[in-house]
Amino acid sequence: MSDLACFATAPKYLESLLADELRGLGIATARETRGGVAFTATLAEAYRVCLWSRVANRVLVTLTRFPAPTPETLYEGAAAFPWEEHLTPERTFAVHLDRIQSQIGDSRYGALKVKDAIADRFRQRYGRRPSVAPERPDVQVHVYLHRDEATLSLDLAGESLHRRGYREQGAAAPLKENLAAAILLRAGWPAIAAAGGNLVDPLCGSGTLPIEAALIAADSAPGLLRTYWGLLGWRQHDPRTWQALLDEAAERRQTGLAGLGRLRGYDRDAGAIRAALANLARAGLAGHVHFERRELAEAAPGRDGEQGLIVANPPYGERLGEAAELPAFYALLGARLRERFDGWQAAVLTGNPELGKAMGLRAHRQHRLMNGPLDCRLLHFQVGPEAYVSNRPRPLPAAERGPGAEMFANRLAKNLKALAKWRRREQVDCFRCYDADLPEYALAVDVYEAERRWVHVQEYEAPTTIDPRAARRRLREALGVLPEVLEVPDEQILFKVRRQQRGMAQYERVAQHGHFLTVQENGLRFLVNLEDYLDTGLFLDHRDVRRLVGELAPGRHVLNLFGYTGTATCYAARGGALSTTTVDLSNTYLEWAGRNLALNGFRGPQHRLIQTDCLQWLAAREPPLGYDLIFLDPPSFSTSKRMQETLDVQRDHVALIRTTLARLAPGGILIFSTNRRRFRFDAEALADLHCADITAATLPRDFTRNPRIHQCWRIERR
């Protein structure tokens, strides 16, 4: 058989990578072109590309070309080709057609004309014809129409080469296998693995990236596990040549597995880890890759001193619900890289390159990739101090500030003076001294008095109508003014960007400093963390709500749902509650709540901390417990992976309140609060209850300028 004219198709932007890969497989004629790589090859070389290419989608052998400006000429050209040299009547076949700028406007109609031409040719010569099999035919015919020319090819793969054989058909996965392999090749994983480096994927999902990394590091042919090939039903197939390649690949895999390094995949979703382990077993790699359920905040190398590649495909919005959550998620990813993977190389695929800036790392290069329909960037980092960048703008010196900075300073000083007497009377050490009072300076500024004064600054995300350069300059002016007016050194001012949060984003950890301060509020002491989370552990606007819980608590059994860090529980305990029960999904915050209780001397079995999904706990069939006072402060929206269902406080508040009332003892009181700004309480749906709006009475003095900061109701049965 003479050399074959071949074409290997590739995903968009991966043509050059595929060309390099084919040259590495000995295909000297590989020539990058639109949509893939053209090359000539012997039959054995074409087979080798099928078996070994990690990037290609398909390997096509060109059979014939002819003019095809109309459906009739397409039929005639196809019917004139000697299909009997490639297919027998006993075999099955299918036709797939792609078209660009062709006068034949319907791909399905064009494919039907070619199918009819093949069938008619066999019927005329043999009196019978091969059957059509849409799924996994013996011979897959590929037709490419470009303007007025048709190219008919045989698909040696039969179906896309990304189907390696280890992942269940239809299983949800964020990456196709050949895209995962391309990410690893772009990231330099073959050289890292050859040098003894390790790999960590902290967001592994169903395990595609670590499994592909293991196949690369073990020198395992990606097609070795496939049971279906289009070439097997081809009349010119050479079984001996194919079997020799399979035997060689099996031997190389066995040798490579013996020297495989340490590869790990983590994911917060237990279901994803189960899928990853099942895929690993089907890939014949059980025991060679370690998969573990682990939060991103807990991602770390397996051993001290390890180096290698950390690779990640963070969510584009689907897994966490809304794009507003993603900056905090990327900030957390960047924090983990800086704190625990110093000296490692990193590759992060993102559908929004701007999110890469939230990581606090400077990418030294990037590649463009398509993940399905999404245009993505693969960001490459060399993790180390030289790559670290801060998202905090540099304060603007006084000489460079405009007149607005003086207005901001005057308003800040005025607010401090107005709050001074109230602070002393109410024993308030943590308070909001500025909340976007001047629209041009859209900041929330909170002061925390501990052993030293600390300032927590949050910039509200500017609307798209605001010039980002002007907003950045005003922020720099404000950061210059704050140390002067509040009399604190610059390093005691903590800065964050405050975006509308969805799901559990406000509770996600964004750093890992572990620096807790002890502050006081109305004679109670609480631990706050100003750096590691978007929120600090103490909702300042709920100060008077907590006080109300404490005033209502004497002689009552108190339930704190969505209890967060247990600050309301501490008020109830000090107020004389007979018992307290705090329920929250997060172990981190329940541990924090326990520390707050202990800090104030509240210990013992009468103070229960329950880690579970609050919705699931409320819906449990066990007999309702008779709580005399319940504080219900749910998140506005939650899509936490560990919750059994989503929660939208606007949509679900009526059902949530009624479910909670099942836990309320006769004569009991429910305090319901929400921070959703546009929340509308459905009083009509709850008309059988006594619902008193106590929002105004629960707004602290330092939040009265923003009356929508929260809404609160006292609810009792009539």
N, C-alpha and C positions, 0 to 999 in steps of 0.2 A: 504494500500500500504506500503510495506517495505521501509526502507531507500534507497535513490538513491545514486549511485556512480556518482559524479559530477566532472567537471573540469571547472574552470573559467579561460579564457585566459586573458593575460595581455600584454601590450607593453613591449618590452625589457627593462630591468633594473627596472621594476616596480613590479616584482613578490613579493618581500618582503613587499612592501607597500600594495599590494592587500591582502596578507596573514594577515597582521595586521588589515586591514579593515574588512575582513570576520570574524575574531575573535571578533571584536567589534560588529558584527551583530549576535553574538551568535553561530558561527560555530566553535566549539571547535576542530574539526578534521582537520581544515585547515592546509595544508602542502605545503609549497613552493616547486616548482619544475620548471624545464625548461619550459618556455613559459606560466607559470600561476600557479594556485593553485589547488591541488586536495583535495577533501573533500567528506564526506558522509553527507546526509541531508534528513530530511523529505521533503515532497512536499512543505509544507508551508515555510520551511527554504530556499529551492531552489528558490521559488517565491520571498522571501524577498531579496535574493542576487540580483536577476534580477532587482527588483524595486529600491534597495537602493545602489548598488555598484556604486561608482563614478569613479572607476579606471578600472574595467573589460571591456574587449571588448565583450565577449560572455560567456554564461553559458550553458555548455553542459552536458546532462544526458547520461551516457554511456549505450548503449543498448546491444552490443555484441562485442566480440573479437574473432578472428580466424586467423589461418595462411593464408597468401595471398602472396605467392612468385610470382604468375603469374596472368595475367588478368583473366584466367579461374577460378582459385581458388578464386579470389576476387568475381567473379560473383556467383560462387556456394555458398560461405559463405553468401553473401547478400541475395540470393534467398531462403536460408534455414531459414532465420529469420522470425518470425511471424509479418510481418508489419501490418497485419489487426488489431492487438491489439493497434496500434498507429495511423492508418490512414484509411480513408474510400475511396471508389472509387470516391465519390462526391467531395473530397477535392483535392487541388493541392499540389505539392511538388517540391523540388529542391534538388540537391546534390552538396555539395562543398567538394573538396578533397585537403588535404595538405599531402606532402610526404617528408620524410627525409631518405636518404640512402636506397631507395626502388628499387627493380629490375624492378618495373613497372615505366618506365621512363617518361610517359606522364600523367600529372595530369588530363587533359581533357578527355583522353581516359579512365583512371581509373574511373572518375566520371560517364562517359557514361556507363560503365559496371555495376556499382551499380544502376544507374537509370533503365537500362534495366532489371536488376534482380528484382527490385521492381515492375516494370510494368508487367513483365511476370508472377510474382507470383499472382498478382491481376487478370490478364486476365485468368489464369488457374483456379482460384477458383470462380470468379464472372462473368466471361465473359466480363468484362469491367475493365478499369484501371483508376487511377487518372491521371489528366493532369499535365504536367510540367509547372511551372510558374517561370521563372528565377528571377523575381522581386517580393518580398513579398509573397512567397508561404504560404499556410496554415501550412505546416510542412517543416522545413528546416533540411535536413539530413547532418551531418558532418562526413567525413571519414578522418581518420588519418592513414597513412601508415608509419610505422617505421620499416625499414629493411623488414622482411618477415611477419610482423603481421599487421592486420588491426583492427582498433577500430572504430566502427560505433556509432554515438551519435545523440541525438536529440538536436537541438539548441533552447533552450527555448526563447532566445531573438529574434531569427529570422533574425536580422541584427545587426550590431555592436551597442553596448550600448552607444557609444559616440554620437549617434544620439538622442539627448534628445527631439527633436521636436520643438525647438524654433528657429533654424537657417534654412534658406532656403536651400534646396538641391542644391548643386553646387555653393553656394556662396563662394567667395574666402575668406579664413581665414588662418592665419598663424598657428593656433593651433587647434587640435581636442579637443572636450570638455573634454574627460577623461584625456588628457595630461594636460590641464589647471587645472583640479581638482587636479591632482597629484602634480603639481607645488605648489598649495595652501596648500595641505596637508603636503608636504615636508617643506614648509615655516612656518608651525605651525599656519596657519590661524584659524583653529577651536578654539584654545586656546586664540588667540588674540581677535577674535570676541566675545568669551564668556566673556572676561574681559572688553568689551566695546570699544575695539580698532576699528579704522577706516581703510579704504583701499583706496589707490590711484594707478591707472594704468596710467602713463603719456603717454603711447604709445598703447592705447587700441584697435586700429583697429576696428573690428566689434563687440567688447565688450565681447569676450568670457571669459576672466579672471574675470572682474567685475561681470558678470552674474553668473558664477560658484561660485564666492565668496559669492554672495547673496544667492544662493541656499544652500550653506554650512551653512552660518550664520543663515539662517531662518529655518534650520532643514527641508528642503524641499527635498523629494525624487527625485533624478535626473531623474527617469523614469516615474514620475507622469504625464508628458505631452504627453508621447508617445501614439499613437493610434494603432500602429502595434506591435504585439508580436507573436513570433513563438509558444508560449504555447497555444494561444487561439484556434488554429486549431488542437491541439493535442487531440486524442481521450480520453486520460486519464486526461485531464484538469479538475480541480475542480473549477468551477466558484465561489462558495460560499467562498472558502478559498481566492481566488484571490481578490474578491470584499471586503472582510474584511480587507485585507492588503491595498487596495486602500483607503478605508474609514479612516483607521488609519493614513495613510500618509497625506491625505487631512486635517485632524484635526491638525496634528503636524505642517503642513505648515502654516495654519491659525494662530496658536499660535505663531510660530516663526517669521512670518512677522511683527507681532505687536511690536516686540522688536528689529527689525533690525537696525543696526547702520548706519553710513554715509559711503557710497561707491561712488567713483568717477572714471570716465574714461575720459582721454583727448586724443585727436589726432589732428594733424595739417590738416588732410584731411577731408573736410566737407562731402564727400561721405561716408567715414568710419563711421562718427558720425551718419549719417542718417541710415546706416545699423545697427549700434549698437542700436539705438532707436527702430528700427523695431524689432530686435531680442528681445529686452527688453519687448516690448509689447506682442510678441508671448509667452514669458516666463511667462506672467502674473505678471510682476514686474514693470510695468510703475509707476513712482513716487518713487520707492525704490532705484534706482541707478541714479546718476546724470552723464550724458554724455555731453561733451562740446567740441567745436572746440577750441583748444588751442595749441600753439607752446610748444615744450619741454622746451624752455627757460623760459616759463611763468608758468611751473608746480609748484604748491604749495598746501599745505593743505588748506582745506576750512576755517578753523578757527585757530587762534593762540592757541597754547597749545595742539592741537590735537596730538595724538600719534597713532601708528598702524603699518600697513604693506604697504610698497610701492613695487609693483610687476611689472615687465616689461619684455617684450619679444622684445628687440631691433632688428633692421633689421640685416640680415645676408649678405646683399649686394643687394637684389632685390629691396627694396623700395627706396634706395638712389642711386642705379645705380652701383657703383663700391666699391670694398673692401677698396680702398685707402681712401675713405671718412670716414670709420667707426671709426678709432681712435679718430678723432675730435668729432664724434657723442657720443662716449662713454665718452670722457672727459667732454662733456657738461652734460651728464646724471649724471656723478659723481659730477660735480660742483653743480647741482641742489640738489642732495642728501645732500651734505655737508652744503650747505647754508640754506636750507629750511626744511630739514627733520631730524634735529638733534634729536636723541633719538628714531627714528623709526627703525624698522627692515626692511630689504630690501631683495628681491629675484630677481635675474636677470638671465634669460635664455640666453645663448650665444652659438653660433656654433663655436666660437673661444675663448678659455679661455684666450689667450694672450691679447685680447681686454679688459678683465676685469682690467688689470693693468693700462690701460689708464684712468680708472675712478678715480684713486687716492685714492682708498679704498682697504683695505686688507680683503679678504673674510675669515671668521672664519671656514667655512666648504663648501663643494660642493657635489652635487649629479650628477650622470651621467644619462642622459635621451636621448631618441631618438625622434626627431621631424621629422616624416616621415623618409626619408633616412639619415638625418643629425644626426651625433653623437654630442650631446650637453652637456653642463655643466650648472647646476643650481647653481649659486653662491649666498651664503648667507652672508649678512652683518649686523652688528649691527652698525648703523650710529652714529658716535661720534668721538671725537678727537683721541681716542685710536686706531681707525681703519684707520686714515688718513695716507696716504703715499704720498711722492712727487716723481714726475717723473724726477725731476732735480737731476743730479748726484752731489755728493759732490766734490767741487774743490780740486785738488791735491796740497798739499803744495810743495813749491819750492824744498825742499830737496828730494822729492820723484819723481821728474819729470825727464824724459829722455832727450837726446840731441835734440829730435824733438821739444820739448817745447821752447827751445831757438831760434830755427829757426822760429817758429811761432811768438814769441815775436818780433824778428827782422823784419819779414815781416810786421807785424802790425804797428810797429813804422815807418817803411819806407813808408808805405801807408799814414799814417797820415801826415807825413812831405811833401809828394808829393802833397797832396790835400789841404794843408793849404792856399797857395796863391790863388788858384782857389776858395776856399770857401769864403774867404774874398771879392774877387772881385764880385762874383755872389750872395752874401748875402745868402749863403746856410747854414742852421742850422741843417738840417737832411740829412744824407748822408750814403752811404755804404763804410765802410773802409776796408772790407775784404770779399771776395767771393770765398771761396774754392781755394785760390791762391796756397796753398800746398795741393795736393790731399789727404794726410794723415789726414789733419784737414779740413773735409768737412763741413764748417760752412759758413753761411752768417751773417755778423756782421754789424748792422746799428746803427748809433749814432743819438740820438734825443736831441737837445739842447733846453731845456725849462727853467724854473726857476732853474733847475738843469740838469746835464747831465744824460741821460738814455741810456742804451745799450740794443738793441733788438737782441737776438741771436737765429738763427734758424739752427738746425742741419739737413743737408740733409740725408735722409734715406740711410744707407749704402747698397751696393749691397750684395746679398747673398753670394758672394765669399769672403767677408771680415769677418775675425774672429770677432764676436761681442764683445768679451772681449777686444781685442786690440782696437777696435773702441771706446769702453766705456772708456778705459784708456786715449786715446788721447783727448776725449771730456773733461774728468776731468782735464787734463793738460791745455787745452785751457781755461776752466772756472777759473782756477787758475791764468793764465797769464793775462786775460782781465782786471780785476780790477787794476792790477799793471800798465799796459801800458796805459790804457785809463783813469786812475786816477779817478775811481768811486768806491764807496762802493759796496760790493757784493750784497746788497739788491736792488740796482738800475740796476741790470742786469736781464733782463727777458728772459727766455729760453723756446723755443718750438722746436718740431721736425717737420721738413718740408717734407711732403710726396707729391707725385704727386696728385693733387686734381682733383676730378671729380664732375660734377654737381655743386651744390651751396656750397660745403663743405668749401671753403675758406672763405665764408661769414658767416658760422654758428658760433654762439657764443659758446665759450668753457669755459668761466668763467663769473662771474657776479660781478666783483669788481666795475665797473662803474667809474673807475679812468681815467679821460680825462686830457691830457696835451695840452697846447696851444703852438704851434711852429710857426716859421716864414719861409716863402719861397718867395724870390723875393719881399719882401715888403707886402705880404699877410699873414694872420694868419689862421691857421687851427687847428682843434681839432683832436688829435690822441688818440687812446686807445691801449696800448701796451700789455694788458693782456687778454682781454675778447674775442678776435677773432684771427684767424690765421693770418689775415692781419690787419694792424693798422689803416686803414682809409686814408692812404696817400701812393700811389704807387710811390716810389722814382724814379724808372726808367722812369716814365712818366713826370718828371719835365720839360723837354724841349718840350714835346708834349703839355703840358698845356700852356707853354709860347707861342708856335706857335698859339694855339687857341686864346690866348689873343691878339696876334699881328694881326690876321686876323679878329677879332671881330668888330672893329669900324664901326658903321653905319649898322650893320647886325643883322638880327634875327637869334639867335643861338639855336640849338637843341643839347642836350647832352643825347644820348641814352645809356642805361645801366649805368646810371649816378653815381651810387655808392654814395659817400659822397659829390658830387658836387664840387670837387676842380677845375675841368676844367671850370665849370660854373662860379666860382668866378673869374677866369682869364678873361673869356669872359666879365663878368660884369664890371670889372675894365678897360678892354680894350676899352669900349665904345659901347658895344652891345646895340641895340635898345630894345631888349627883350631877355630873356633866357627861355628855357623850358627844364626841367630835368625830365627824365622818368626812373623809376626803379620799380621793383616788390616789393622791401622791404620797408615797412613803417619805419623800424628802420633806414635804410640808408637815406631815404628821409628826415626824421626828422633831422638826422645828417647833411645833405646837407643844410637844412634850417638854422641850427645853424651856419654853416660855412659862409653862405651868410650874416646872421645877424652880425656875428663877424666882418665882413669887411664892414658893413654899407650898404649892398645891400638889400633893402626892397621895397615892393610895388607890385602891380598886374602885373608889367611887368616881374617879375621873377616867373614863374609857376613851381610847383612841382607836377608831375602826378604819382600816385602810380598805376601801372598796369603792366601786362605782355607786354614787349616791342614788341614781335613778334605779339601779338594780336592787339596791338595798331597800329603797322605799317600796318597791313592787313585790318584795319577797312575801311568800304566803304565810310566814310565821305570824302568830297572833300579834296585833299591834301593841306596841309598848306605850304606856300612858305617860307621855311627856307633858309637863304642865306649861312649859315655855319652849318654843322652837324658834330659832333664828335661821332664816332661809335667805341666803345671799348667793344665788347661782351665777355662773358666768353668763355673759350675754349670748354667747354661742360657743358650742363645744363640739369638736369632732375628734376627740382624743381616741387613738387607736385602741386603748384599753377599755373604753366605754362600749357598752353593748348597743348603744343607739346615739344619735345626735341630739343635741339640745339647742333649741332656739327660744330664748326667754320670751320673746314677743309671741311667737306661735304657740308655745307650750305652757305659758304661765298659769292658765286656768287649770289645766290637767295637773300640773305640778303642785299647785296649791291644794287642790282637792286630794291628791295622793298623800301629800304631807299631813293634811288634816286627819287622815286615818291613824296617824301616830300621836295625835293630840288628845290628851285626857279631857274629860268633861270640864268645862270652865277654864280650859287652857287658852293661851295666847300665842298667836303666830305673828312674828315680825318678818315681813317680806321686804327685801330691798333689792334694787337693781341699779347698775350704773349705765344702762343703755340710754343714750341721750334722747332718742326719739320714742321711747317706750310709751305705750298707751295701755293703761290698766283697763281691763274689760269688766267694769263694775256691773254691767247688765248680766253677764254670764255668772257672776258671783253674787247676785242680788239676795240670795237666801242667807248670806253671811253678813256680819257687821264688819264693814271694811272702812277704816278711818285713815285718810291720807295724812300722815304725820311728817311729810317731807320737810316742811318749813321748820318744824320743831327739832329736826335732826340735822340741820345744816350748821356746821360750826362757824364761828365768827370769821375765820380766815377763808371760808369758801362761799360766803354770801354773795360775792360778786359774780358767782357762776351758779345760779339756782338749779341748773339741770345736771349738776355733777352726779347726783343720785336721786332716786325716788324711793319713798319708803311708806309702807302701810302697816297698820296694826289690825289684825284680822281675828275675829272671834265668832263662834257659832251664836246664832240668835237664840 
